[in-house]
């Protein structure tokens, strides 16, 4: 049997724990007294301390930038008098195809931003990614631009929006 590790990250302490396979999420929460954990089902164990957090920040930066880029494209198409649905249709059958469209395009087209991952948390993660990038000397210009847009939308609302609510930047 191949030994795989499950990694969990308690949200409050940002610790990365390596556990033997076979434990259920309930057993892990109970054994460690955790309310919230982030599970990774990667078949490639991450060994460096903090690596899970780094991967999460990189992934969330990419998702934030993708959603912002789609919002820009959608604003351009709609302001030109074309259908946002037509843009999605073309994107879904082209090199611009991205899995995030399946999840976020419907809410961005309808303006329904009930949070599945709140914009405030995406904004926080973008800040953490930029802090880490600064510490290790990596430029993240697209992430920095996205953070400014998310910052504007976060400051302009009292609602707890999904991060797809960045679309509101173009509704101002």
Secondary structure, DSSP 8 states (H G I E B T S, - for coil): -----EEEEETTT--EEEE-TT--HHHHHHHHT-S-EEEE--SS---STTHHHHHHHHHHHHHHHHHHHHHHHHHHHHHTT--HHHHHHHHHTSTT--HHHHHHHHHHHHT--B-SSBHHHHHHHHHHHHHHHHHHT---HHHHHHHHHHHHHHHT--S-BBGGGGGGGGG-
